[in-house]
Amino acid sequence: MKKKRAIAVLQILRRTFTMPKRIEAKRDPFKTLIVTIISQNTADRNTARAFERLSKQFEIKPEVLAKAENSQIEETLRVAGLYRNKAKAIKRVSTIILEKFHGSMQSILSLTFEEARKTLIELPGIGPKTADVVLLFSANQPTIPVDTHVNRVSKRLCFASPNGDYDAVRMNLQLLYNPRDYLAVHVLLIAQGRRYCKARRPLCEQCPVNMHCPSRGL
């Protein structure tokens, strides 16, 4: 019953929102990694602005960012918030990829999913969500990154337990959907959370999936 409802929700979201064309293509893993570090606790608009400023100042490659001064990286990231921590993480992760992995992430992404995920999470500044974003977007690996929107929408739809942690929510979603749909599930649940299933005052009456939502009006 839950799986049938989950499929119906995805079908409606596909009709409601348009999948951005730019994310359909395989992304450069290092750029994806850097963007995702910048995006931590930061609005999309400011993430894009910070990455654009970083890209204008530096070529987004491990060998370039590893040699950059912390202060220079910080200056480009100010708009993103927590810029000192993010600059430090970017420089450290760039140095490790350059020295330990010869400047390429392909050796990581060629590992089995679990090994690649573990290796990424061991890098400084990389948590489960960042690792899953890189694996999904740049290696087409079967995982669903869980950001705040995905977490909230999944729990309100009762696709995951209200008390479920990151991996519990991720695994619950992955059991409900076919791996070929994981990218769409991630992107469309985010869109749903931003437009309708807001953290405060969700727009339940306007929501296109309200007939499938046990939390409607609560």
Backbone hydrogen bonds, N-H to C=O, Kabsch-Sander energy under -0.5 kcal/mol:
donor,donor_aa,acceptor,acceptor_aa,energy
5,R,1,M,-2.1
6,A,2,K,-2.5
7,I,3,K,-2.3
8,A,4,K,-1.9
9,V,5,R,-2.3
10,L,6,A,-2.2
11,Q,7,I,-2.2
12,I,8,A,-2.0
13,L,9,V,-2.5
14,R,10,L,-2.2
15,R,11,Q,-1.3
16,T,12,I,-1.7
17,F,13,L,-2.7
23,I,20,P,-1.1
24,E,21,K,-1.4
25,A,21,K,-0.6
27,R,137,F,-1.7
32,T,28,D,-2.5
33,L,29,P,-2.3
34,I,30,F,-2.4
35,V,31,K,-2.8
36,T,32,T,-2.2
37,I,33,L,-2.0
38,I,34,I,-2.3
39,S,35,V,-1.9
40,Q,36,T,-0.6
40,Q,37,I,-1.0
42,T,39,S,-2.1
47,T,43,A,-2.3
48,A,44,D,-2.7
49,R,45,R,-2.0
50,A,46,N,-2.4
51,F,47,T,-2.6
52,E,48,A,-2.2
53,R,49,R,-2.1
54,L,50,A,-2.6
55,S,51,F,-2.6
56,K,52,E,-1.7
57,Q,53,R,-1.5
58,F,54,L,-2.7
61,K,59,E,-2.3
64,V,61,K,-0.8
65,L,61,K,-2.5
66,A,62,P,-2.3
67,K,64,V,-0.6
68,A,64,V,-0.7
73,I,69,E,-2.0
74,E,70,N,-3.0
75,E,71,S,-1.9
76,T,72,Q,-1.2
77,L,73,I,-1.2
77,L,74,E,-0.6
78,R,74,E,-0.7
78,R,75,E,-0.6
80,A,77,L,-2.1
81,G,77,L,-0.5
81,G,78,R,-1.2
86,K,82,L,-2.2
87,A,83,Y,-2.4
88,K,84,R,-2.2
89,A,85,N,-2.3
90,I,86,K,-2.6
91,K,87,A,-2.3
92,R,88,K,-2.4
93,V,89,A,-2.8
94,S,90,I,-2.0
95,T,91,K,-2.0
96,I,92,R,-2.3
97,I,93,V,-2.4
98,L,94,S,-2.1
99,E,95,T,-2.8
100,K,96,I,-3.0
101,F,96,I,-0.9
101,F,97,I,-0.7
103,G,97,I,-2.7
104,S,97,I,-0.6
104,S,101,F,-1.6
108,I,105,M,-0.6
109,L,105,M,-2.4
110,S,106,Q,-1.5
111,L,108,I,-1.6
116,A,112,T,-3.1
117,R,113,F,-2.7
118,K,114,E,-2.3
119,T,115,E,-2.4
120,L,116,A,-2.4
121,I,117,R,-2.4
122,E,118,K,-1.3
123,L,120,L,-1.6
126,I,123,L,-1.6
127,G,125,G,-0.6
131,A,127,G,-2.3
132,D,128,P,-2.5
133,V,129,K,-2.5
134,V,130,T,-2.2
135,L,131,A,-2.4
136,L,132,D,-2.6
137,F,133,V,-2.8
138,S,134,V,-2.2
139,A,134,V,-0.5
139,A,135,L,-0.7
140,N,136,L,-0.8
141,Q,135,L,-2.9
143,T,141,Q,-1.7
147,D,145,P,-0.7
151,N,147,D,-2.5
152,R,148,T,-2.3
153,V,149,H,-2.9
154,S,150,V,-2.2
155,K,151,N,-1.8
156,R,152,R,-2.2
157,L,153,V,-2.2
158,C,155,K,-0.8
159,F,154,S,-2.9
160,A,154,S,-0.9
164,G,161,S,-1.9
169,V,165,D,-2.5
170,R,166,Y,-2.4
171,M,167,D,-2.5
172,N,168,A,-2.2
173,L,169,V,-2.4
174,Q,170,R,-2.3
175,L,171,M,-1.7
176,L,172,N,-1.0
176,L,173,L,-0.6
177,Y,173,L,-1.3
181,D,178,N,-2.7
182,Y,179,P,-1.5
185,V,181,D,-2.8
186,H,182,Y,-2.4
187,V,183,L,-2.5
188,L,184,A,-2.9
189,L,185,V,-2.1
190,I,186,H,-1.4
191,A,187,V,-2.0
192,Q,188,L,-2.4
193,G,189,L,-2.2
194,R,190,I,-2.1
195,R,191,A,-2.2
196,Y,192,Q,-2.3
197,C,192,Q,-2.6
198,K,196,Y,-2.0
203,L,196,Y,-2.7
204,C,202,P,-1.8
207,C,203,L,-1.3
210,N,207,C,-1.4
212,H,209,V,-2.0
213,C,210,N,-1.2
215,S,156,R,-0.8
216,R,213,C,-1.4
218,L,215,S,-2.3
